[in-house]
């Protein structure tokens, strides 16, 4: 009687590479610009929320403000500044990515991300070769699948 357990289904990462085209550069720039605009809006919102919270505290407190009120205001301002700092750091990363997109040469392959796929292995298969798979696309269309499927 033959052994029924002759193969196994596994999951592997698949690298997704794109061939740089003018269209890809334009789309990447638009995506990054949209993310930068969204961060700018979030920074404005956090600033406004902080100012509203500070105004509320000032309205409810006695004049001149006591130590507790001053501490509350300082805490809110600190939180707002920390959030804005996080947003600025992310914005700088997006700006750097935009610069990289502008300088990358046409027809060059760039890693876009990773996906997963299932694959079957059997006794005698070269696992290393089966794990090294990548997809190359140009303007959204698969040009090549590299590695053992």
N, CA and C atoms as an extended XYZ file, in Angstrom:
447
Properties=species:S:1:pos:R:3:atomname:S:1:resname:S:1:resid:I:1 pbc="F F F"
N         0.840       -1.192        0.000 N   UNK     1
C         0.000        0.000        0.000 CA  UNK     1
C         0.876        1.243        0.000 C   UNK     1
N         0.561        2.176       -0.893 N   UNK     2
C         1.378        3.394       -0.998 CA  UNK     2
C         1.045        4.376        0.100 C   UNK     2
N         2.065        5.148        0.508 N   UNK     3
C         1.898        6.158        1.541 CA  UNK     3
C         1.086        7.320        0.979 C   UNK     3
N        -0.032        7.667        1.627 N   UNK     4
C        -0.909        8.748        1.148 CA  UNK     4
C        -0.307       10.117        1.421 C   UNK     4
N         0.638       10.215        2.322 N   UNK     5
C         1.243       11.498        2.694 CA  UNK     5
C         2.497       11.764        1.864 C   UNK     5
N         2.316       11.924        0.549 N   UNK     6
C         3.481       12.127       -0.317 CA  UNK     6
C         3.724       13.586       -0.671 C   UNK     6
N         2.768       14.455       -0.356 N   UNK     7
C         2.970       15.871       -0.651 CA  UNK     7
C         2.379       16.716        0.471 C   UNK     7
N         2.794       17.985        0.446 N   UNK     8
C         2.361       18.920        1.483 CA  UNK     8
C         2.092       20.268        0.835 C   UNK     8
N         1.035       20.940        1.278 N   UNK     9
C         0.702       22.261        0.761 CA  UNK     9
C         1.245       23.302        1.735 C   UNK     9
N         2.092       24.198        1.243 N   UNK    10
C         2.724       25.232        2.069 CA  UNK    10
C         2.397       26.615        1.520 C   UNK    10
N         2.679       27.621        2.330 N   UNK    11
C         2.486       29.013        1.914 CA  UNK    11
C         3.860       29.673        1.837 C   UNK    11
N         4.066       30.518        0.821 N   UNK    12
C         5.352       31.192        0.646 CA  UNK    12
C         5.145       32.660        0.303 C   UNK    12
N         6.147       33.470        0.634 N   UNK    13
C         6.094       34.870        0.197 CA  UNK    13
C         6.502       34.954       -1.274 C   UNK    13
N         5.851       35.842       -1.991 N   UNK    14
C         6.180       36.072       -3.401 CA  UNK    14
C         6.491       37.553       -3.547 C   UNK    14
N         7.710       37.869       -3.979 N   UNK    15
C         8.089       39.266       -4.191 CA  UNK    15
C         7.399       39.802       -5.431 C   UNK    15
N         6.888       41.020       -5.309 N   UNK    16
C         6.259       41.690       -6.441 CA  UNK    16
C         7.178       42.816       -6.881 C   UNK    16
N         7.638       42.731       -8.123 N   UNK    17
C         8.505       43.766       -8.688 CA  UNK    17
C         7.782       44.446       -9.832 C   UNK    17
N         8.060       45.751       -9.973 N   UNK    18
C         7.495       46.489      -11.098 CA  UNK    18
C         8.627       47.000      -11.969 C   UNK    18
N         8.329       47.055      -13.243 N   UNK    19
C         9.253       47.687      -14.177 CA  UNK    19
C         8.839       49.149      -14.233 C   UNK    19
N         9.782       50.024      -13.955 N   UNK    20
C         9.492       51.458      -13.875 CA  UNK    20
C         9.148       51.994      -15.262 C   UNK    20
N         7.974       52.625      -15.323 N   UNK    21
C         7.532       53.289      -16.550 CA  UNK    21
C         7.113       54.711      -16.174 C   UNK    21
N         6.896       55.527      -17.164 N   UNK    22
C         6.425       56.896      -16.919 CA  UNK    22
C         5.094       56.854      -16.185 C   UNK    22
N         4.218       55.958      -16.598 N   UNK    23
C         2.902       55.822      -15.958 CA  UNK    23
C         3.063       55.446      -14.490 C   UNK    23
N         3.939       54.481      -14.187 N   UNK    24
C         4.156       54.052      -12.797 CA  UNK    24
C         4.669       55.219      -11.954 C   UNK    24
N         5.611       55.980      -12.522 N   UNK    25
C         6.147       57.126      -11.782 CA  UNK    25
C         5.042       58.127      -11.456 C   UNK    25
N         4.184       58.420      -12.435 N   UNK    26
C         3.095       59.373      -12.227 CA  UNK    26
C         2.127       58.873      -11.163 C   UNK    26
N         1.778       57.587      -11.232 N   UNK    27
C         0.841       57.019      -10.257 CA  UNK    27
C         1.438       57.031       -8.845 C   UNK    27
N         2.708       56.695       -8.724 N   UNK    28
C         3.366       56.698       -7.417 CA  UNK    28
C         3.417       58.110       -6.845 C   UNK    28
N         3.729       59.080       -7.695 N   UNK    29
C         3.783       60.475       -7.245 CA  UNK    29
C         2.407       60.922       -6.754 C   UNK    29
N         1.358       60.554       -7.487 N   UNK    30
C        -0.002       60.929       -7.087 CA  UNK    30
C        -0.379       60.289       -5.751 C   UNK    30
N        -0.050       59.020       -5.575 N   UNK    31
C        -0.351       58.329       -4.317 CA  UNK    31
C         0.374       58.977       -3.151 C   UNK    31
N         1.653       59.251       -3.341 N   UNK    32
C         2.441       59.860       -2.270 CA  UNK    32
C         1.936       61.267       -1.953 C   UNK    32
N         1.580       62.022       -2.990 N   UNK    33
C         1.061       63.373       -2.776 CA  UNK    33
C        -0.257       63.328       -2.001 C   UNK    33
N        -1.098       62.349       -2.314 N   UNK    34
C        -2.376       62.198       -1.604 CA  UNK    34
C        -2.125       61.868       -0.128 C   UNK    34
N        -1.144       61.021        0.140 N   UNK    35
C        -0.825       60.679        1.528 CA  UNK    35
C        -0.265       61.887        2.278 C   UNK    35
N         0.531       62.687        1.602 N   UNK    36
C         1.081       63.906        2.220 CA  UNK    36
C        -0.050       64.880        2.540 C   UNK    36
N        -0.984       65.051        1.613 N   UNK    37
C        -2.127       65.945        1.843 CA  UNK    37
C        -2.969       65.455        3.020 C   UNK    37
N        -3.160       64.159        3.099 N   UNK    38
C        -3.926       63.579        4.203 CA  UNK    38
C        -3.226       63.852        5.540 C   UNK    38
N        -1.916       63.710        5.574 N   UNK    39
C        -1.162       64.012        6.797 CA  UNK    39
C        -1.273       65.483        7.171 C   UNK    39
N        -1.201       66.362        6.173 N   UNK    40
C        -1.356       67.794        6.437 CA  UNK    40
C        -2.719       68.081        7.073 C   UNK    40
N        -3.766       67.441        6.542 N   UNK    41
C        -5.112       67.620        7.095 CA  UNK    41
C        -5.186       67.101        8.535 C   UNK    41
N        -4.568       65.949        8.774 N   UNK    42
C        -4.583       65.386       10.123 CA  UNK    42
C        -3.835       66.291       11.098 C   UNK    42
N        -2.749       66.905       10.650 N   UNK    43
C        -2.006       67.825       11.515 CA  UNK    43
C        -2.866       69.038       11.863 C   UNK    43
N        -3.586       69.558       10.882 N   UNK    44
C        -4.474       70.694       11.138 CA  UNK    44
C        -5.580       70.314       12.120 C   UNK    44
N        -6.139       69.107       11.941 N   UNK    45
C        -7.212       68.664       12.827 CA  UNK    45
C        -6.717       68.518       14.257 C   UNK    45
N        -5.554       67.921       14.454 N   UNK    46
C        -5.033       67.725       15.808 CA  UNK    46
C        -4.729       69.072       16.461 C   UNK    46
N        -4.248       70.005       15.659 N   UNK    47
C        -3.973       71.352       16.177 CA  UNK    47
C        -5.274       72.023       16.641 C   UNK    47
N        -6.324       71.912       15.813 N   UNK    48
C        -7.608       72.514       16.161 CA  UNK    48
C        -8.214       71.840       17.388 C   UNK    48
N        -8.130       70.526       17.461 N   UNK    49
C        -8.672       69.804       18.618 CA  UNK    49
C        -7.946       70.225       19.889 C   UNK    49
N        -6.643       70.368       19.799 N   UNK    50
C        -5.855       70.798       20.948 CA  UNK    50
C        -6.250       72.190       21.398 C   UNK    50
N        -6.422       73.097       20.432 N   UNK    51
C        -6.815       74.461       20.775 CA  UNK    51
C        -8.210       74.511       21.409 C   UNK    51
N        -9.127       73.685       20.868 N   UNK    52
C       -10.473       73.630       21.454 CA  UNK    52
C       -10.422       73.122       22.889 C   UNK    52
N        -9.635       72.071       23.118 N   UNK    53
C        -9.526       71.500       24.466 CA  UNK    53
C        -8.930       72.523       25.434 C   UNK    53
N        -7.914       73.229       24.981 N   UNK    54
C        -7.279       74.254       25.826 CA  UNK    54
C        -8.273       75.378       26.123 C   UNK    54
N        -9.036       75.801       25.119 N   UNK    55
C       -10.043       76.858       25.314 CA  UNK    55
C       -11.087       76.428       26.331 C   UNK    55
N       -11.529       75.155       26.243 N   UNK    56
C       -12.520       74.641       27.193 CA  UNK    56
C       -11.979       74.693       28.618 C   UNK    56
N       -10.756       74.263       28.786 N   UNK    57
C       -10.146       74.268       30.118 CA  UNK    57
C       -10.041       75.697       30.636 C   UNK    57
N        -9.634       76.614       29.759 N   UNK    58
C        -9.490       78.013       30.174 CA  UNK    58
C       -10.844       78.620       30.553 C   UNK    58
N       -11.905       78.249       29.832 N   UNK    59
C       -13.235       78.761       30.147 CA  UNK    59
C       -13.698       78.277       31.525 C   UNK    59
N       -13.394       77.003       31.823 N   UNK    60
C       -13.885       76.399       33.053 CA  UNK    60
C       -13.029       76.751       34.262 C   UNK    60
N       -11.858       77.297       34.056 N   UNK    61
C       -10.968       77.576       35.180 CA  UNK    61
C       -11.127       79.012       35.661 C   UNK    61
N       -10.612       79.228       36.845 N   UNK    62
C       -10.640       80.578       37.422 CA  UNK    62
C        -9.491       81.390       36.838 C   UNK    62
N        -9.596       82.688       36.979 N   UNK    63
C        -8.528       83.544       36.481 CA  UNK    63
C        -7.826       84.179       37.670 C   UNK    63
N        -6.555       84.183       37.799 N   UNK    64
C        -5.565       83.537       36.926 CA  UNK    64
C        -5.602       82.021       37.098 C   UNK    64
N        -5.192       81.273       36.046 N   UNK    65
C        -5.258       79.814       36.116 CA  UNK    65
C        -4.339       79.260       37.218 C   UNK    65
N        -4.838       78.209       37.865 N   UNK    66
C        -4.057       77.556       38.916 CA  UNK    66
C        -3.048       76.587       38.334 C   UNK    66
N        -2.291       75.977       39.212 N   UNK    67
C        -1.230       75.043       38.790 CA  UNK    67
C        -1.809       73.831       38.068 C   UNK    67
N        -2.952       73.334       38.541 N   UNK    68
C        -3.567       72.161       37.910 CA  UNK    68
C        -4.024       72.491       36.492 C   UNK    68
N        -4.624       73.647       36.316 N   UNK    69
C        -5.078       74.083       34.990 CA  UNK    69
C        -3.892       74.248       34.049 C   UNK    69
N        -2.848       74.892       34.549 N   UNK    70
C        -1.642       75.075       33.735 CA  UNK    70
C        -1.058       73.723       33.335 C   UNK    70
N        -1.068       72.765       34.249 N   UNK    71
C        -0.541       71.418       33.968 CA  UNK    71
C        -1.384       70.728       32.901 C   UNK    71
N        -2.723       70.871       32.990 N   UNK    72
C        -3.604       70.272       31.985 CA  UNK    72
C        -3.321       70.855       30.606 C   UNK    72
N        -3.185       72.160       30.546 N   UNK    73
C        -2.908       72.831       29.267 CA  UNK    73
C        -1.563       72.378       28.716 C   UNK    73
N        -0.554       72.303       29.574 N   UNK    74
C         0.774       71.846       29.140 CA  UNK    74
C         0.717       70.411       28.618 C   UNK    74
N        -0.058       69.553       29.287 N   UNK    75
C        -0.193       68.152       28.853 CA  UNK    75
C        -0.848       68.058       27.477 C   UNK    75
N        -1.886       68.861       27.276 N   UNK    76
C        -2.562       68.855       25.967 CA  UNK    76
C        -1.595       69.333       24.890 C   UNK    76
N        -0.876       70.413       25.169 N   UNK    77
C         0.068       70.952       24.186 CA  UNK    77
C         1.163       69.938       23.878 C   UNK    77
N         1.612       69.212       24.898 N   UNK    78
C         2.637       68.181       24.711 CA  UNK    78
C         2.115       67.063       23.814 C   UNK    78
N         0.889       66.623       24.073 N   UNK    79
C         0.297       65.564       23.251 CA  UNK    79
C         0.139       66.016       21.799 C   UNK    79
N        -0.327       67.239       21.610 N   UNK    80
C        -0.494       67.787       20.259 CA  UNK    80
C         0.865       67.826       19.550 C   UNK    80
N         1.882       68.319       20.240 N   UNK    81
C         3.220       68.411       19.637 CA  UNK    81
C         3.793       67.039       19.305 C   UNK    81
N         3.544       66.048       20.166 N   UNK    82
C         4.026       64.695       19.887 CA  UNK    82
C         3.358       64.131       18.645 C   UNK    82
N         2.032       64.316       18.549 N   UNK    83
C         1.301       63.818       17.382 CA  UNK    83
C         1.776       64.512       16.114 C   UNK    83
N         1.935       65.840       16.190 N   UNK    84
C         2.407       66.585       15.023 CA  UNK    84
C         3.802       66.119       14.611 C   UNK    84
N         4.631       65.820       15.582 N   UNK    85
C         5.984       65.334       15.296 CA  UNK    85
C         5.935       63.993       14.564 C   UNK    85
N         5.032       63.105       14.999 N   UNK    86
C         4.863       61.811       14.317 CA  UNK    86
C         4.418       62.038       12.867 C   UNK    86
N         3.440       62.942       12.688 N   UNK    87
C         2.944       63.232       11.340 CA  UNK    87
C         4.054       63.810       10.461 C   UNK    87
N         4.861       64.703       11.017 N   UNK    88
C         5.946       65.312       10.246 CA  UNK    88
C         6.993       64.274        9.847 C   UNK    88
N         7.255       63.345       10.747 N   UNK    89
C         8.217       62.281       10.426 CA  UNK    89
C         7.706       61.437        9.262 C   UNK    89
N         6.416       61.066        9.303 N   UNK    90
C         5.832       60.292        8.203 CA  UNK    90
C         5.816       61.103        6.913 C   UNK    90
N         5.520       62.399        7.032 N   UNK    91
C         5.504       63.269        5.850 CA  UNK    91
C         6.892       63.321        5.216 C   UNK    91
N         7.925       63.436        6.037 N   UNK    92
C         9.301       63.442        5.518 CA  UNK    92
C         9.636       62.135        4.818 C   UNK    92
N         9.143       61.014        5.349 N   UNK    93
C         9.373       59.726        4.684 CA  UNK    93
C         8.712       59.710        3.308 C   UNK    93
N         7.485       60.227        3.231 N   UNK    94
C         6.792       60.280        1.938 CA  UNK    94
C         7.521       61.202        0.965 C   UNK    94
N         8.041       62.325        1.455 N   UNK    95
C         8.787       63.249        0.591 CA  UNK    95
C        10.059       62.588        0.070 C   UNK    95
N        10.722       61.820        0.918 N   UNK    96
C        11.920       61.095        0.477 CA  UNK    96
C        11.555       60.062       -0.576 C   UNK    96
N        10.432       59.370       -0.375 N   UNK    97
C         9.989       58.386       -1.359 CA  UNK    97
C         9.671       59.061       -2.689 C   UNK    97
N         9.057       60.243       -2.626 N   UNK    98
C         8.765       60.985       -3.859 CA  UNK    98
C        10.053       61.309       -4.608 C   UNK    98
N        11.067       61.713       -3.860 N   UNK    99
C        12.351       62.032       -4.472 CA  UNK    99
C        12.968       60.783       -5.113 C   UNK    99
N        12.841       59.646       -4.436 N   UNK   100
C        13.373       58.395       -4.985 CA  UNK   100
C        12.641       58.009       -6.264 C   UNK   100
N        11.317       58.194       -6.271 N   UNK   101
C        10.525       57.874       -7.458 CA  UNK   101
C        10.981       58.739       -8.631 C   UNK   101
N        11.269       60.007       -8.373 N   UNK   102
C        11.683       60.912       -9.442 CA  UNK   102
C        13.034       60.503      -10.037 C   UNK   102
N        13.914       59.958       -9.200 N   UNK   103
C        15.268       59.670       -9.669 CA  UNK   103
C        15.438       58.257      -10.224 C   UNK   103
N        14.505       57.358       -9.956 N   UNK   104
C        14.658       55.995      -10.449 CA  UNK   104
C        14.543       55.998      -11.975 C   UNK   104
N        15.371       55.185      -12.608 N   UNK   105
C        15.437       55.171      -14.072 CA  UNK   105
C        14.331       54.317      -14.665 C   UNK   105
N        13.890       54.701      -15.855 N   UNK   106
C        12.886       53.934      -16.579 CA  UNK   106
C        13.446       52.552      -16.910 C   UNK   106
N        12.558       51.571      -16.938 N   UNK   107
C        12.854       50.169      -17.248 CA  UNK   107
C        13.596       49.436      -16.123 C   UNK   107
N        13.890       50.122      -15.048 N   UNK   108
C        14.530       49.468      -13.906 CA  UNK   108
C        13.464       48.681      -13.137 C   UNK   108
N        13.868       47.556      -12.507 N   UNK   109
C        12.941       46.786      -11.686 CA  UNK   109
C        13.040       47.259      -10.245 C   UNK   109
N        11.866       47.482       -9.634 N   UNK   110
C        11.799       47.967       -8.262 CA  UNK   110
C        10.868       47.048       -7.475 C   UNK   110
N        11.265       46.677       -6.269 N   UNK   111
C        10.407       45.855       -5.420 CA  UNK   111
C         9.230       46.708       -4.965 C   UNK   111
N         8.022       46.243       -5.246 N   UNK   112
C         6.804       46.980       -4.918 CA  UNK   112
C         6.184       46.463       -3.624 C   UNK   112
N         6.401       45.192       -3.334 N   UNK   113
C         5.809       44.624       -2.126 CA  UNK   113
C         5.927       43.117       -2.130 C   UNK   113
N         5.092       42.500       -1.306 N   UNK   114
C         5.108       41.053       -1.196 CA  UNK   114
C         3.687       40.530       -1.142 C   UNK   114
N         3.514       39.345       -1.685 N   UNK   115
C         2.232       38.646       -1.663 CA  UNK   115
C         2.510       37.255       -1.116 C   UNK   115
N         1.468       36.459       -1.009 N   UNK   116
C         1.651       35.080       -0.585 CA  UNK   116
C         0.987       34.165       -1.592 C   UNK   116
N         1.545       32.969       -1.701 N   UNK   117
C         0.921       31.966       -2.553 CA  UNK   117
C         1.108       30.600       -1.904 C   UNK   117
N         0.246       29.689       -2.273 N   UNK   118
C         0.367       28.320       -1.797 CA  UNK   118
C         1.097       27.514       -2.846 C   UNK   118
N         1.840       26.519       -2.390 N   UNK   119
C         2.537       25.638       -3.327 CA  UNK   119
C         2.650       24.253       -2.709 C   UNK   119
N         2.783       23.273       -3.581 N   UNK   120
C         2.846       21.887       -3.133 CA  UNK   120
C         4.301       21.406       -3.204 C   UNK   120
N         4.717       20.716       -2.165 N   UNK   121
C         6.050       20.114       -2.150 CA  UNK   121
C         5.915       18.606       -1.990 C   UNK   121
N         6.884       17.940       -2.580 N   UNK   122
C         6.930       16.479       -2.481 CA  UNK   122
C         8.346       16.069       -2.136 C   UNK   122
N         8.485       14.875       -1.696 N   UNK   123
C         9.800       14.334       -1.375 CA  UNK   123
C        10.701       14.459       -2.605 C   UNK   123
N        11.890       15.016       -2.384 N   UNK   124
C        12.838       15.191       -3.480 CA  UNK   124
C        12.845       16.588       -4.073 C   UNK   124
N        11.833       17.415       -3.744 N   UNK   125
C        11.789       18.790       -4.252 CA  UNK   125
C        12.883       19.627       -3.607 C   UNK   125
N        13.359       20.616       -4.360 N   UNK   126
C        14.322       21.585       -3.813 CA  UNK   126
C        13.505       22.717       -3.187 C   UNK   126
N        13.415       22.726       -1.855 N   UNK   127
C        12.589       23.698       -1.149 CA  UNK   127
C        13.080       25.122       -1.361 C   UNK   127
N        14.386       25.327       -1.388 N   UNK   128
C        14.940       26.670       -1.568 CA  UNK   128
C        14.491       27.242       -2.907 C   UNK   128
N        14.561       26.444       -3.960 N   UNK   129
C        14.128       26.924       -5.276 CA  UNK   129
C        12.630       27.212       -5.298 C   UNK   129
N        11.854       26.367       -4.631 N   UNK   130
C        10.398       26.574       -4.619 CA  UNK   130
C        10.003       27.804       -3.817 C   UNK   130
N        10.833       28.208       -2.859 N   UNK   131
C        10.527       29.382       -2.052 CA  UNK   131
C        10.881       30.688       -2.761 C   UNK   131
N        11.802       30.645       -3.708 N   UNK   132
C        12.258       31.849       -4.409 CA  UNK   132
C        11.436       32.096       -5.668 C   UNK   132
N        10.314       32.789       -5.478 N   UNK   133
C         9.425       33.105       -6.589 CA  UNK   133
C         9.139       34.602       -6.564 C   UNK   133
N         9.114       35.193       -7.748 N   UNK   134
C         8.744       36.598       -7.837 CA  UNK   134
C         7.943       36.849       -9.099 C   UNK   134
N         7.104       37.888       -9.025 N   UNK   135
C         6.275       38.291      -10.160 CA  UNK   135
C         6.771       39.664      -10.613 C   UNK   135
N         6.934       39.832      -11.905 N   UNK   136
C         7.365       41.113      -12.470 CA  UNK   136
C         6.211       41.658      -13.305 C   UNK   136
N         5.825       42.921      -13.008 N   UNK   137
C         4.717       43.531      -13.744 CA  UNK   137
C         5.152       44.843      -14.383 C   UNK   137
N         4.467       45.185      -15.456 N   UNK   138
C         4.656       46.474      -16.135 CA  UNK   138
C         3.269       47.083      -16.296 C   UNK   138
N         3.065       48.240      -15.681 N   UNK   139
C         1.775       48.942      -15.735 CA  UNK   139
C         0.608       48.017      -15.378 C   UNK   139
N         0.811       47.196      -14.337 N   UNK   140
C        -0.258       46.338      -13.837 CA  UNK   140
C        -0.395       44.995      -14.526 C   UNK   140
N         0.358       44.759      -15.589 N   UNK   141
C         0.249       43.520      -16.350 CA  UNK   141
C         1.469       42.640      -16.047 C   UNK   141
N         1.209       41.371      -15.730 N   UNK   142
C         2.301       40.445      -15.418 CA  UNK   142
C         3.120       40.196      -16.668 C   UNK   142
N         4.416       40.458      -16.556 N   UNK   143
C         5.340       40.203      -17.662 CA  UNK   143
C         6.066       38.886      -17.487 C   UNK   143
N         6.323       38.535      -16.219 N   UNK   144
C         7.138       37.347      -15.988 CA  UNK   144
C         6.879       36.802      -14.574 C   UNK   144
N         6.904       35.487      -14.460 N   UNK   145
C         6.886       34.822      -13.161 CA  UNK   145
C         8.211       34.071      -13.081 C   UNK   145
N         9.010       34.437      -12.089 N   UNK   146
C        10.343       33.841      -11.953 CA  UNK   146
C        10.362       32.853      -10.796 C   UNK   146
N        11.024       31.739      -11.037 N   UNK   147
C        11.160       30.719      -10.005 CA  UNK   147
C        10.275       29.524      -10.300 C   UNK   147
N        10.386       28.513       -9.425 N   UNK   148
C         9.613       27.299       -9.600 CA  UNK   148
C         8.221       27.467       -9.012 C   UNK   148
N         7.226       27.259       -9.851 N   UNK   149
C         5.847       27.383       -9.392 CA  UNK   149
C         5.414       26.090       -8.839 C   UNK   149
